[in-house]
Amino acid sequence: MRKIILFLALILWACGAPSQVDTAKAQENKAGQGATDDPQAVVDADTSRPLGAALPAGVPSPLEAAELWREVLPENLLYLKTLHGITLIEMAPEFAPNHVQRMRDLASNGYFIGLPFHRVIKNFMAQAGDPSLVRRPEPTTPPLQGEFKFRRSPAQKMTVVGEDRRANTGFVAGFAVASQPDALAMMTADGKVRAWALHCPGAASMARTSDPNSANAQFYVTTGHPDWLNGQYTSWGRVRAGQLAVKNIKLGEPAYPPDMIDGLTLGNEMPVEKRARVWVMHTDSSAFTTYLEQQKDASGRLPGVCKIAVPVYVQWASAETQPQEQDNQE
């Protein structure tokens, strides 16, 4: 019976005009692509308790040097569960407060559970949140105003690693961003500059229609580097561990049968014994500067910002033994 319902729903969905992520450039490279160059797309030893990438050599864990790390607040951590495992997503309310609050609200009331990933394109993204495929009513929440860019204070320290279309690229609080230079802040009324989160692999963002202010309850996680979405779609978070589970979601627009969301839960609403503690290295620290030096090539150049994996450490409450470093998962 479930297969029959899904089949009928697929037909209904195909006749509609759902929110979707612009695929114009993704389609150009869709055929015959191999794996994307994603520094954080590694194999987790246990997909039910993902640890993410191994800590780089010489980088101490937060258990050894707490001052080098920032612990993710439970209310900013989403646990996305599919049949492929758990994905831990850190939300960034300082970049997109209204979109983050929407994700909190919908996750808290269980809206996403049982919804399919209805558009999954290789080396691009996995999109979910459309209830029509399973004949559920549309969300009653109103559309959101786009939060494609935010105002960054120089106090939100940015570690610059390159440039992109006359903007600096780098990291703010462990998130890949592009930003106007700090020097421009003294010329603005609010003492801030324009910045925007980048669609590196593992970015969590909100889908919309051609109306820029139409995002509501559909979201996507990138598996490639769709840079044409930067500044055009609201990116509200970043995968910290479990990216492989996203990459393994069944491809299709939609697939039949599609992979489903088995759970999307806020960290502060998870049972304590099932929680993960997630730390992100301070990207404005001297330790991160040293780490960046190790990423340079023979000519002394850094790779692009999306090819630099910010060190992350994950510790699960339910683990029998806690590793002092992440597993070697390559």
N, C-alpha and C positions, 0 to 999 in steps of 0.2 A: 504493500500500500504506500509506503514512504517513497518508493521509486516512482510510482504513478503520479503522486502529488508533485514530486520534484520535476518530473517530465512536463506536466501541465504548467507548472510555475515557470519553467524555462521558456515556454512559448509565450506566456504572458509578459515575462520580463523583456524578451527580445522585441516586443512591440512598443515598449515604453521608451522614455528618454531619461534614464537615471543620471544621478551625479556621477561624473567620471573624471579621471585624470587624463590630461591631454597626452595622447599617444602619438602625435604626429611624427616626432623624431624617433620615438622608440620603434615605430613600425619600419623605419628605414634600415634598422640593424637587426630586426627580429629574427630573420631566417638564418640558420646556420651558426648562431653565436655559441661560443663556448662559455665557460665559467667566467664571471666578472672578476676583476682584480679588486677584491675586497679584503683588506688586511684583518678584519674581524670575523670573516666568515670561516670559522674553524669548526672542527668536529668536537662536540662536547662528549666527554666520557659517559655522562648520564644525562639524557635529554630531559628527564623529569626534574633534575637539579643542575641546570647548566652553570658552568663556571666561566665560560668565555675563553678568550685567548690566554695563553700562559704569560705570566709576568716576564718582561724583558730581563735579560741578565743584568744583575747589579741593582735592580730596583727592589727595595725592601717593601714588604707587605705592610698594610696598616696596623697589623699586630706588632710590627717591629718599629715602625716610624709613623705614628698616628698623625704627626704634624704635616706630613706630605700629602694627606688624603682628605677628601670630603665625603662624609657618609650621606647617601641619598635618603631623604626623608621618606618614611613609609607612605605618606599621603601623596607623594610624587612618583610612586613606583607602581606600575601596572604589571600584573601577571597575565599574560596571554597564553591560553592553553589550547592546543590543537592535538590531533592524534600523533603529530610529529614531536611533541614535547612542549616545554614551557619556554616562553620568550619574556625576558625582563626588559621593560621599557621605562626609562626615566622621562618624566614630563618636565617641561620648562615653563612654569607660569610667568617667569620674568620676561619671556619672549612673546607668549600668546596666552594671556591670562584667561580670556573668555573661552577659548577652545579647550584649554586644560580643564576649566570648570565644567564644560559640557561633557568631556570624557569622564570626569569624576562622577557627574550626576548619572549619566547613562550606565556606567559600570556599576554604580551603587544599586540601581534599581533592576539590574540584570537584563537590560535591554539587548545586549549583544549575544547572550548565550543562545545557541541554536541557529544563529544566522550563518549563511555560507560566505565563503570567499568567492565572489561572483566574477571578478576580473583579476586574473593572475597572468602576468606576461613575463616571460623569461628575461632575466637581466634588466628588469624595469621595476615592477612593484606587484604587491598582493593587496587587493582592495576588498573590503567587507563592509557590512552595515546596511545592506539593502534588504528590507523585510519582504519584498514582493515575491521572491523566489519560494518562500515558505508560507505564503498567504497570510502574513501577519500585517496588521495595520501600520501605516506610516507613523513615524514619531510625531508627537504633539508639540515637540520643542520648536521654537521659531528659528528661522535661518540666522546665521551669524554674520556679522560684519567681518570682512577680511582683516586678518592680522598678519599680513604678508611681511611687514617690516616693523621694527620697534625702535624706540629711542634709547640709545645706549649712553649712559654716563661714563666719563673716563674712570669713575670709581669702579665700574664693571670692567676690570682689567682684562685686556686682550693681548694674547701672545701672537704676534704676527709671524706668519711663515711664508707668505707670498702675496700676490696680487691677482685680482680677477675683475676685468672690465673697469679699471680705474678705482677699484675699492681694495682695501686690504683684506686678506683672508687669514684666518687663524682660529684661535680657540678662546672662548669665553666660558668659564666654569665647566670646561670639559666638553662643550658643544662646538661643532664646526660652524663658523659664521663668516660672513663678509661684512665689512663696516667701513664707513668713511673714517679718515684719519682723526685721531684725538685732537689734533691741532685745530680742526674746524669747530670744535666745541665752543671755543671762546667767541666765535662769531654768530652763535645761535642764541635765540631768546631764552631757551631752557637750559643752555649749557650742555646739550647732548648732541649726539650725531646719529644719523640713520644707519641701521644695521639690519641684517636678516639672516636667519638660520639657513644652512646649506643642505641641499638634498644629496648628501653622501649616502652610500649604502647603509641601511639601517635607520634612515630618517623615518619618523612617524609623523604623518601629515593628514590634513583633512581634504577629502574630495569635494568637488563642487561642479555646478553646471557652468555654462558660459557666463552666467551672472557671477561676478566676483564676490558678491555678498550672499551666496546661496548655500554655503556649507552648513550641514546640519548634523547628521549622525553617521555618515559614511567616512571611513578612514582608510589609509593605505600605509604600508611599510615598504620602503624601497629596497630592492635587491640589486640594483645597478646604480648608476650615477646620472640621473636625469637633470642635468644642470639647467635646462631650459625652464624648469619649474621654479627655480630660485626667484624669490620675490613675487611670484605669481600665485602660489598656493601656500597656505598657512602650515608651517612645520611646527609642531607642538612638542616633539619629544625625540628620543634617540634610543635604539636598542643597546642595552649594556651587556646582555648575555643571551644566548639562544637564537642567534641570527640564522643558524643552520635550519632550525625548525621552520622559519619563514621561507627559506629558499626551497624547502621540500614540499611546500603547499602545492597541490595539484594545479597544473597549468590549464588555462581555458578562459573563455569569455562568454558564458561560464563553462567550467568543466562539468561532466556528468558521470557519476554524482560528484558534486563539489565537496571540498573539504569544509568542515564546519568549525565555528568557534565553540569550543567546549567550555571555555571559561574566560572571563576578562574581569579581573578582581583588583581592587585597590590594595596596596600593601597594608594599610592600617585596618583593613577589613578581613585580612587573611588570619586564620588561626595562628597563634604565636608559634606553635610547633611546626608549622609549614612555611614559615617566613624565611626570606633570604635577607641578609645584610649585604648591601652593595656599596662599595667605596669607589670613588673616581679620583684619580690623582689631580691635585691642584695644578692647573695648567699655567698658572702665573708664578710658579715656584722655581727656585734654582734647580731643583731635582728634575723638573720637566725640561728645563733648558738643557741640562746635561743629556737627558734622554733624546732631545731633538738633535743634538750634536752627533749622536750615534746613528741617526737616520740619514745623514748626509752622504752623497755619493762621492766618488773619487775627486770630483771637481769642486766639492764643497757645497753643492746645491741640495736643498731639501726637496723631497717629493711633494706633489700637490697635497693640499690640506686633506683631501678625502682619502689619501693613501697612508695617512699617519693614524695609527690606532692609539687612542688615548688609553693608558693603562687603567684597567678596572680589576677590582678584587671582589669576589663573591664568596660568602660564607652562609651555608644553609643550617638552620636550627636543627633540622632532622638528620643531618649527616652524622654517621657514627664516629668518624674521625675527620677533623678539619685539616685540610692541607695548609702547609705554611706558604706554598706558592700554588698557583693554578696548575692544573694538569697540562702536560705537553700534548696538545691536541691536534697538531698538524698531521 
